């Protein structure tokens, strides 16, 4: 039930557009990026250090090549030795040390096709021009060199004595005849999109690696699995039109590649023994090809970098982020490039699981995501407790007040013209109306007045708004808030260097048919970079959290906004004011925040609840729990789950200091839950909550305290 929510985006301009290659590196300790480019005259290849665009090394381009990626076959930054290793296709291996001195450490006579370092940085693998695997130490001492294209299947292949053969297995509805069907391997061919280059990918623990290469003896692309010494262990089963992309899931259970058939394009998976193990189809309607695929470091998200050909003259690039839950693959986010720029490289961060780096022809982008539940949080008995799940162009909805539908199933689904990236629920109709931000920066509004009727009525669209770029700097939209029927807010990341985030207000009006249309935009400079935008619909408060954990509040003057909507020329008074005074400072940055009021009778106070990445739950500055995995603010309680597999309940009718005491005492209301359970929602003015298990199934729980 969770979605990828974009927390922040850092954008830096890079000079010399269209001359940057696919390879770029990040030094996390110094927060410095390195990339390769051609010099202005195309006579040299430059290694550039960003942010100051300092050229730290240079090599001559003797062949006069204009395609940088045809000259460079690998680039790696060693965090342990603080050196950069660059492999050239001509066979040269160059090391650039921390003193910015470049050294040619060796050359492979047969040239280099591919290079990949092991996760522990102790070994480096080369595919040579003679189609051999060359295993070397980090000091470039040769361990072994063996040919790739051999007839052997591998030393770890099991001996088959006939038990469990495909012919004896159950084949379901297709019947026994399926066992007699012979696969004509001789008819298998290469994909027309294959770039003919070999690929290498390591398992997360560094114990094995795999290589995808075209076998000239078979005329097919084959994946072979090797141990650390370069000894062949397994060979993949023959696959028609197997493509060049390759990524071994760090957890080790799946090797991902792709297969392009006549009527579908699939991401396919292999076990380490080379056997097929599942697939899912891409949902493309235009001609396209996959450039690369890659897993993030915790194996939860698969990124697919592709190129689309909408027409003969129009080409675009995008990155899709896929996640699997309950054996269903969800398209959770899509990053689309502008029509006049191309995505030139994509890489996951090796340390932060949900940080994605990519470059375009003239920019570097760093995106930080988090897993988030898009649910209705208006405290009302008319709130259907709906939760939205993004799956590409579909937004799947389940109103938990009236039904529990386990994913990947759902109660209702709304279809969009572009993939969704964010969903927000308004306070209208008891908190059931919602708005969807699409990947093309369009907002579509939905009314759901029949969420609690019998029978339940589906949501209806009440208009779409194509967002014009504020200040015309082609910024990025994220984290929309439907404040009320008249106002929508969102955060806008400026692409101009050293610019802070902006809060953008969209003022709405409605025609006689109830369709929404935009009256005007207004831009507010927040004078800092913001991580979170949070709206409490119960007291109409709009909160911000900066990237340093500071909480600020914005004052919204709705009477002035209403006057402005009625008369667009009325612009005398300030409609929105962001307070400069810090409300509270969290001890650390919290990726998930909420707000409530606690206290007895009239002596109440605002409390901001925050949950950090390392499972610390805060109430304002006070630590509530050091092992929290999820939380939810109910109308009478604060509920949270812990690493001890317990769900705890703290009352709101107490002072803030009482929470610290209550959490440390035994409470008979605490309830044991299944390992890894997390709260999806608790239904307001009712006695049950919804938990999701790690494998994806849902459970309805009725604690006595509710």
C-alpha positions in Angstrom: 0.0 0.0 0.0 3.1 2.3 -0.1 4.3 4.6 -2.8 7.4 6.4 -3.7 7.2 10.0 -2.6 9.8 12.5 -3.9 11.2 14.3 -0.9 13.8 16.5 -2.5 15.6 17.1 -5.8 19.0 18.7 -6.2 19.7 20.1 -9.7 23.0 21.4 -10.8 23.9 22.9 -14.2 26.8 21.4 -16.1 28.6 23.2 -18.9 29.4 21.8 -22.3 26.1 20.2 -23.1 25.9 17.1 -25.3 29.6 16.2 -24.7 29.0 14.3 -21.4 29.3 10.5 -21.3 27.3 7.9 -19.5 29.8 7.5 -16.7 29.8 9.7 -13.6 30.9 9.1 -10.0 29.9 10.3 -6.6 32.4 10.8 -3.7 30.0 10.5 -0.7 32.5 11.6 1.9 33.2 14.9 0.2 29.9 15.1 -1.7 31.7 15.7 -4.9 30.7 14.4 -8.4 33.1 13.5 -11.2 32.2 13.1 -14.8 33.9 12.7 -18.2 33.4 15.1 -21.1 35.1 16.2 -24.4 36.9 19.5 -24.4 35.4 22.3 -26.5 37.7 21.5 -29.4 37.1 17.7 -29.1 40.8 17.2 -29.0 40.9 15.9 -25.4 38.9 13.9 -22.9 38.5 15.7 -19.6 37.8 14.3 -16.1 35.9 17.1 -14.4 35.3 17.6 -10.7 32.0 19.3 -9.8 31.0 21.7 -8.1 33.7 24.0 -9.4 34.0 22.3 -12.8 37.8 21.8 -12.2 39.5 19.7 -14.8 41.6 17.2 -12.8 42.9 15.0 -15.6 43.1 15.1 -19.4 43.8 12.6 -22.2 44.2 13.3 -25.9 41.5 12.2 -28.3 43.9 11.1 -31.1 41.2 9.3 -33.1 39.0 12.4 -33.2 36.0 10.4 -31.9 32.9 12.4 -31.1 31.2 9.6 -29.1 32.6 9.5 -25.6 30.9 6.3 -24.7 32.7 4.5 -27.5 36.0 5.4 -25.9 35.2 4.7 -22.2 34.1 1.2 -21.1 34.1 1.7 -17.4 34.7 4.2 -14.6 34.8 3.5 -10.8 35.5 5.4 -7.6 37.1 3.5 -4.8 35.9 4.8 -1.5 38.6 2.9 0.4 41.6 4.0 -1.6 40.1 7.4 -2.7 41.1 6.8 -6.3 39.2 6.9 -9.7 39.8 4.0 -12.1 39.0 4.5 -15.8 39.1 1.8 -18.4 39.4 2.8 -22.0 38.3 0.6 -24.9 41.8 0.7 -26.4 43.0 -1.4 -23.3 44.5 1.4 -21.1 43.7 1.4 -17.4 44.2 4.7 -15.7 44.2 5.6 -12.0 43.6 9.1 -10.7 44.6 9.5 -7.1 43.4 12.0 -4.4 46.2 14.3 -5.4 44.7 14.5 -8.9 47.6 12.7 -10.4 46.8 10.4 -13.3 48.8 7.2 -13.8 48.6 4.5 -16.5 48.8 1.3 -14.4 48.5 -1.1 -17.3 47.2 -1.9 -20.7 45.4 -5.0 -22.1 46.6 -5.7 -25.6 43.4 -7.3 -26.8 41.5 -4.2 -25.6 38.7 -3.9 -23.1 34.9 -4.4 -23.6 33.7 -4.0 -20.1 34.9 -3.5 -16.5 33.2 -4.0 -13.1 34.6 -3.9 -9.6 33.4 -6.2 -6.8 31.3 -4.7 -4.0 34.2 -5.1 -1.5 36.6 -3.4 -4.0 39.0 -6.3 -3.7 38.6 -7.6 -7.3 38.0 -6.1 -10.7 36.6 -8.0 -13.7 37.4 -7.2 -17.3 35.9 -8.6 -20.5 38.7 -8.4 -23.0 38.5 -7.9 -26.8 39.2 -11.7 -27.2 36.0 -12.5 -25.3 37.8 -13.7 -22.2 37.1 -13.1 -18.5 40.1 -11.5 -16.8 40.0 -11.5 -13.0 42.5 -9.1 -11.3 43.1 -7.9 -7.7 42.6 -4.2 -6.8 46.4 -3.8 -7.4 45.8 -5.2 -11.0 47.6 -8.5 -10.4 46.1 -11.2 -12.6 44.3 -14.0 -10.8 42.9 -15.9 -13.8 41.9 -15.4 -17.5 39.5 -17.8 -19.1 37.5 -17.9 -22.3 33.8 -17.0 -22.0 32.2 -18.8 -24.9 32.6 -22.4 -23.9 30.4 -25.5 -24.4 30.4 -26.4 -20.7 27.4 -25.4 -18.6 29.4 -24.9 -15.4 31.0 -27.0 -12.6 28.0 -26.4 -10.2 25.3 -27.7 -12.6 23.4 -30.6 -11.1 23.5 -34.0 -12.7 20.1 -34.8 -14.2 19.1 -38.4 -13.8 15.5 -37.8 -15.0 13.7 -37.0 -11.8 11.8 -33.7 -11.9 12.2 -33.3 -15.7 9.9 -30.8 -17.4 8.2 -33.7 -19.2 7.0 -35.2 -15.9 5.9 -31.9 -14.3 2.3 -30.7 -13.9 1.4 -28.2 -16.7 -2.0 -26.9 -15.5 -4.7 -26.1 -18.0 -2.6 -26.6 -21.1 -2.4 -30.3 -20.4 0.1 -33.0 -20.9 0.7 -32.0 -24.5 2.7 -29.0 -23.3 5.4 -31.4 -22.1 5.8 -32.8 -25.6 6.4 -29.3 -27.1 10.0 -29.0 -28.2 11.7 -25.6 -28.0 13.3 -24.8 -31.3 16.5 -23.1 -30.1 17.7 -22.9 -33.7 15.0 -20.3 -34.4 16.0 -18.0 -31.6 17.6 -14.7 -32.6 19.1 -11.6 -31.1 16.9 -8.6 -30.3 17.1 -5.8 -32.9 17.8 -3.4 -30.0 20.8 -5.3 -28.7 23.9 -3.1 -28.5 26.2 -6.1 -28.8 28.2 -5.1 -25.7 29.0 -7.5 -22.8 27.7 -6.7 -19.3 29.0 -7.7 -15.9 27.0 -7.6 -12.6 28.0 -8.7 -9.1 25.8 -10.2 -6.4 25.5 -8.0 -3.3 27.9 -10.1 -1.1 30.5 -10.2 -3.8 30.7 -14.0 -3.9 29.7 -14.4 -7.5 29.3 -12.4 -10.7 27.5 -12.9 -14.0 28.3 -11.9 -17.5 25.9 -11.4 -20.4 27.5 -11.7 -23.8 26.7 -12.8 -27.4 27.9 -16.3 -28.0 29.1 -16.4 -31.6 28.8 -20.2 -31.7 25.0 -20.1 -30.8 24.2 -16.7 -32.3 22.4 -15.9 -29.0 23.0 -13.7 -26.0 23.9 -15.9 -23.0 24.2 -15.2 -19.3 27.0 -17.1 -17.4 27.5 -17.1 -13.7 31.0 -17.3 -12.2 32.5 -17.5 -8.7 35.1 -15.0 -7.4 38.0 -16.9 -9.0 36.4 -16.6 -12.4 35.4 -20.3 -12.6 32.1 -20.9 -14.6 29.3 -22.2 -12.3 26.1 -21.9 -14.4 24.8 -21.0 -17.8 21.4 -19.6 -18.5 18.8 -21.5 -20.4 18.3 -20.4 -24.1 16.0 -17.3 -24.4 14.8 -15.9 -27.6 15.7 -12.2 -28.2 17.4 -11.8 -24.8 18.7 -8.3 -24.6 21.9 -6.7 -23.3 20.7 -5.2 -20.0 21.8 -7.0 -16.9 21.5 -6.4 -13.1 21.9 -8.9 -10.3 19.6 -8.1 -7.4 21.9 -7.3 -4.3 19.9 -9.8 -2.2 21.0 -12.4 -4.6 17.8 -14.3 -5.6 17.2 -12.8 -9.0 19.2 -11.8 -12.1 17.2 -9.2 -14.2 17.4 -8.8 -17.9 14.9 -8.1 -20.7 13.3 -9.9 -23.7 11.7 -8.1 -26.6 9.1 -10.2 -28.4 6.9 -9.2 -31.3 3.9 -8.3 -29.1 5.4 -7.4 -25.8 8.5 -6.2 -24.0 9.3 -8.1 -20.8 11.7 -7.7 -17.9 12.7 -11.3 -17.2 14.4 -12.9 -14.2 16.8 -15.8 -13.8 17.9 -17.7 -10.7 21.6 -18.0 -10.2 21.5 -21.5 -11.7 20.4 -20.0 -15.0 16.8 -21.0 -15.0 13.9 -18.5 -15.7 12.0 -17.4 -12.7 9.2 -14.9 -13.5 8.8 -11.8 -15.6 6.6 -8.7 -16.0 5.6 -6.8 -19.1 6.3 -3.1 -19.7 3.2 -1.0 -20.5 4.6 1.1 -23.3 2.3 2.2 -26.2 5.1 3.8 -28.3 8.1 2.3 -29.9 10.9 2.1 -27.4 14.1 0.4 -26.3 15.7 -0.2 -22.9 19.1 1.3 -22.4 19.9 0.0 -18.9 18.2 -1.6 -15.8 19.6 -1.4 -12.2 18.5 -2.5 -8.7 18.9 -0.1 -5.8 21.1 -1.2 -2.9 18.4 -2.7 -0.7 16.8 -4.7 -3.6 13.3 -3.0 -3.3 13.2 -0.9 -6.5 14.2 -1.7 -10.1 15.0 1.3 -12.3 14.5 1.0 -16.0 16.1 3.6 -18.2 14.6 3.7 -21.7 14.2 5.7 -24.8 10.8 6.3 -26.5 10.2 7.1 -30.2 6.8 8.8 -30.4 7.4 9.7 -34.0 10.2 9.8 -36.6 11.5 13.1 -35.2 10.5 13.0 -31.6 12.6 11.0 -29.2 12.5 11.2 -25.4 14.1 9.4 -22.5 12.6 8.4 -19.1 13.4 6.4 -16.0 10.8 4.1 -14.5 10.9 2.9 -10.9 9.3 -0.5 -10.3 8.5 -2.3 -7.0 7.2 -5.8 -6.4 4.6 -6.6 -3.7 2.4 -9.6 -3.3 3.8 -11.0 -6.6 2.7 -8.0 -8.5 5.0 -5.4 -10.1 3.9 -1.8 -9.6 5.2 1.2 -11.6 5.7 3.6 -8.7 7.3 6.6 -10.4 8.4 7.8 -13.8 10.9 10.5 -14.5 10.4 12.1 -17.9 13.0 14.3 -19.6 12.0 17.4 -21.4 11.6 17.1 -25.2 14.8 19.0 -25.9 17.1 17.2 -23.4 18.1 13.6 -23.0 18.9 11.5 -19.9 22.5 10.6 -20.5 23.3 8.4 -17.4 21.5 6.9 -14.4 22.8 5.4 -11.2 21.5 4.4 -7.8 23.3 5.6 -4.7 25.4 2.8 -3.2 24.7 3.9 0.4 21.2 5.6 0.4 18.7 3.0 -0.9 16.2 5.5 -2.3 18.6 8.1 -3.7 18.8 8.2 -7.5 21.4 10.1 -9.5 21.0 11.0 -13.2 22.4 13.4 -15.7 20.9 15.0 -18.8 22.7 16.7 -21.6 23.4 19.8 -19.4 22.3 19.0 -15.8 23.0 16.7 -12.8 20.0 15.6 -10.8 19.9 14.0 -7.3 16.5 12.7 -6.2 15.6 11.5 -2.7 12.5 9.3 -2.2 10.8 7.7 0.7 8.1 5.1 1.0 4.8 6.8 1.9 1.1 5.9 2.4 -1.2 8.2 0.5 -4.3 8.2 2.8 -7.1 10.4 3.9 -6.4 12.1 7.2 -9.5 14.2 7.8 -10.9 13.4 11.3 -14.6 12.7 10.4 -17.0 9.9 10.7 -17.7 10.5 7.0 -14.1 9.8 6.1 -14.0 6.5 4.2 -10.4 5.9 5.4 -9.3 5.5 1.8 -5.8 4.7 0.8 -4.4 5.2 -2.8 -1.8 3.0 -4.4 0.0 4.2 -7.5 0.5 1.7 -10.3 1.6 3.6 -13.4 -1.4 5.4 -15.0 -3.7 3.7 -12.5 -4.5 5.0 -9.0 -6.0 2.1 -7.1 -8.3 3.0 -4.1 -9.7 1.1 -1.2 -12.1 2.7 1.4 -11.1 0.7 4.5 -14.1 1.9 6.5 -16.4 -0.3 4.5 -14.1 -3.0 3.0 -10.6 -4.5 3.2 -9.4 -5.6 -0.2 -5.9 -7.1 -0.2 -3.4 -5.8 -2.8 -2.8 -6.1 -5.7 -6.6 -6.1 -5.8 -8.6 -2.9 -5.0 -12.1 -1.5 -4.7 -11.8 1.2 -7.4 -9.3 2.4 -9.9 -9.0 5.7 -11.7 -7.2 5.9 -15.0 -4.9 8.8 -16.0 -3.2 9.9 -19.2 0.3 9.8 -17.6 1.9 7.8 -14.8 1.0 9.2 -11.3 3.7 10.4 -8.9 1.7 11.8 -5.9 -1.8 11.6 -4.4 -3.3 14.0 -1.9 -6.7 13.9 -0.1 -8.7 17.0 0.5 -11.0 17.8 3.4 -13.9 18.1 1.0 -16.7 15.5 1.2 -15.5 14.3 4.6 -11.9 13.9 3.4 -12.7 11.7 0.4 -12.0 14.0 -2.6 -8.5 13.6 -3.9 -6.0 15.1 -6.4 -3.3 13.3 -8.4 0.0 14.7 -9.7 1.1 13.1 -12.9 4.6 12.8 -14.3 3.9 15.4 -17.0 3.2 18.0 -14.3 -0.5 17.8 -14.7 -2.9 17.7 -11.7 -6.2 15.8 -12.0 -9.0 16.4 -9.4 -11.5 13.7 -8.4 -14.7 14.0 -6.4 -15.8 11.0 -4.4 -19.1 12.0 -2.7 -20.4 8.4 -2.9 -17.6 6.7 -1.0 -19.9 5.6 1.8 -23.1 5.1 -0.1 -24.7 1.7 -0.8 -23.7 0.6 -3.4 -20.4 2.6 -3.3 -20.1 4.9 -6.2 -16.8 5.3 -8.1 -14.8 8.6 -8.0 -15.5 11.1 -10.8 -13.0 13.5 -12.4 -13.8 17.2 -12.0 -11.1 18.6 -14.1 -7.4 18.6 -15.0 -4.9 21.5 -14.6 -1.7 21.6 -16.7 0.8 23.4 -14.6 2.8 26.2 -16.2 6.4 26.3 -15.0 6.7 29.0 -12.3 9.4 31.6 -13.1 9.9 29.6 -16.4 13.0 27.7 -15.1 11.7 24.2 -15.8 11.5 23.2 -12.2 10.2 20.0 -10.7 6.8 19.6 -8.9 6.4 17.4 -5.9 4.2 16.9 -2.7 0.9 18.5 -3.7 -1.6 19.6 -1.0 -5.3 20.1 -1.8 -5.9 22.7 0.9 -9.6 23.3 0.1 -11.8 23.6 -3.0 -10.1 26.9 -3.9 -6.4 26.3 -3.3 -3.8 23.7 -4.2 -0.2 23.9 -3.0 2.9 22.1 -4.2 6.6 22.4 -3.7 8.7 23.5 -6.7 12.4 22.7 -7.0 14.2 25.3 -9.0 16.8 24.2 -11.5 18.7 27.4 -11.1 21.9 27.0 -9.0 21.7 28.0 -5.3 17.9 28.7 -5.5 15.7 27.6 -2.6 12.5 25.6 -2.9 9.3 27.5 -3.6 5.8 27.0 -2.4 3.4 27.5 -5.4 -0.3 28.2 -4.9 -2.9 27.4 -7.5 -6.2 29.3 -7.2 -9.2 27.4 -8.5 -12.8 28.2 -9.5 -15.5 26.0 -10.9 -17.9 26.3 -13.8 -21.6 25.6 -13.8 -20.9 21.9 -14.5 -18.6 21.7 -11.4 -15.4 21.4 -13.5 -12.3 23.0 -11.9 -10.2 25.5 -13.8 -7.2 27.5 -12.7 -7.6 31.3 -12.1 -4.0 32.1 -11.3 -0.7 30.9 -9.8 1.4 32.5 -7.0 4.9 31.7 -6.1 6.4 32.0 -2.6 10.2 31.7 -2.0 10.7 29.6 1.2 14.3 30.8 1.4 15.5 27.3 2.2 15.4 23.7 0.9 12.3 21.8 2.1 12.0 18.1 2.7 8.4 17.8 3.7 5.2 19.7 3.1 2.4 18.6 5.5 -1.2 19.7 5.7 -3.4 19.1 8.8 -7.0 19.3 7.4 -8.5 19.3 10.8 -7.2 22.7 11.9 -6.1 24.0 8.4 -2.4 24.2 9.3 0.3 24.0 6.7 3.7 22.9 8.0 7.2 22.6 6.4 10.2 20.6 7.4 13.5 21.8 6.1 16.4 19.5 5.1 17.9 20.2 8.5 14.8 19.1 10.6 13.4 22.6 11.3 9.6 22.9 11.4 7.9 26.1 10.2 4.3 27.0 9.7 2.6 29.0 7.0 -0.4 31.3 7.7 -3.1 31.1 5.1 -5.5 34.0 4.8 -8.5 32.4 3.1 -10.7 35.6 3.2 -8.1 37.4 1.1 -7.7 34.4 -1.3 -11.5 34.3 -1.8 -11.5 38.0 -2.7 -8.7 37.5 -5.1 -10.5 34.6 -6.9 -13.6 36.7 -7.2 -11.6 39.7 -8.5 -8.2 38.7 -10.0 -7.1 42.4 -9.9 -7.5 42.4 -6.1 -3.9 41.9 -4.9 -3.4 44.4 -2.2 -3.0 42.2 0.8 -0.7 39.2 1.5 -2.5 36.0 1.1 0.1 33.6 2.4 2.8 34.2 4.9 5.6 31.7 5.8 6.7 32.3 9.4 10.5 32.8 9.8 10.4 31.7 13.4 11.2 28.0 13.9 8.3 26.2 15.6 10.5 23.3 16.7 13.8 21.7 15.7 13.8 17.9 15.5 17.0 16.3 16.9 17.4 14.7 13.5 15.8 14.9 10.1 12.4 13.1 10.1 11.1 11.8 6.7 7.6 11.2 8.0 5.7 13.9 9.9 2.2 14.6 11.3 0.7 17.1 13.6 -2.0 17.0 16.4 -3.1 18.8 19.5 -2.6 17.1 22.9 -3.5 18.1 26.4 -6.4 18.2 28.8 -9.5 20.3 28.2 -8.5 23.8 27.1 -4.8 23.4 28.0 -3.7 21.9 24.7 -0.6 22.4 22.5 0.5 21.7 19.0 2.7 18.7 18.7 4.6 17.7 15.5 5.2 13.9 15.3 8.3 12.9 13.4 9.8 9.5 12.4 13.4 9.3 11.3 15.0 6.8 9.0 16.7 5.1 11.9 13.3 4.3 13.6 13.3 7.2 16.2 9.9 8.7 16.9 9.8 12.2 18.2 7.1 14.4 19.6 8.5 17.9 19.0 12.0 17.7 20.4 11.2 14.7 22.8 12.2 11.1 21.9 9.1 8.9 22.2 10.5 5.6 20.9 13.9 4.5 19.5 12.4 1.5 17.7 9.4 2.8 15.8 8.6 1.4 12.4 5.4 3.2 11.6 2.8 5.5 13.3 -0.7 6.9 12.9 -2.5 9.8 14.6 -6.0 8.7 15.5 -8.7 11.0 16.8 -8.0 9.9 20.4 -4.6 8.1 20.3 -1.1 8.0 18.8 -0.5 4.5 17.5 2.9 3.1 16.5 4.5 -0.2 15.8 8.0 -1.2 17.0 10.9 -3.4 16.1 9.8 -5.6 19.0 6.7 -6.4 17.0 4.4 -4.6 19.3 1.8 -1.9 18.5 1.6 0.8 21.2 -1.1 3.3 22.0 -0.5 6.7 23.6 -3.5 8.9 24.6 -3.8 12.4 23.2 -5.5 13.8 26.4 -2.3 14.1 28.3 0.7 16.4 28.5 3.6 15.8 26.1 5.9 14.8 29.0 3.5 12.0 29.9 4.2 10.3 26.6 7.8 9.6 27.5 6.8 8.1 30.8 3.9 6.1 29.4 6.0 4.6 26.6 8.6 3.2 29.1 5.9 1.5 31.3 4.2 -1.8 30.6 0.7 -1.2 29.2 -1.8 -3.9 29.0 -3.3 -2.3 25.9 -0.1 -3.0 23.9 -0.6 -5.7 21.4 1.7 -8.2 19.7 1.7 -8.2 15.9 3.3 -10.2 13.2 6.9 -9.5 12.6 7.5 -6.6 10.3 3.8 -5.3 10.4 3.3 -1.6 9.7 0.2 0.6 10.2 -1.6 1.6 7.0 -4.4 3.5 8.6 -6.7 3.5 11.6 -10.4 4.4 11.0 -11.5 7.5 12.7 -14.4 7.2 15.2 -14.3 3.4 14.9 -12.5 0.5 16.6 -10.2 -1.0 14.0 -7.0 -0.4 12.2 -5.3 -1.9 9.1 -1.8 -3.5 9.2 0.3 -4.6 6.2 2.7 -7.5 6.5 6.1 -7.6 4.8 4.9 -9.9 2.0 2.1 -7.4 1.2 -1.1 -8.9 2.7 -3.4 -6.8 4.9 -5.0 -7.5 8.3 -7.8 -5.8 10.1 -7.2 -5.6 13.8 -9.6 -4.5 16.6 -7.6 -3.5 19.7 -9.7 -3.1 22.8 -8.2 0.4 23.5 -10.0 1.7 20.3 
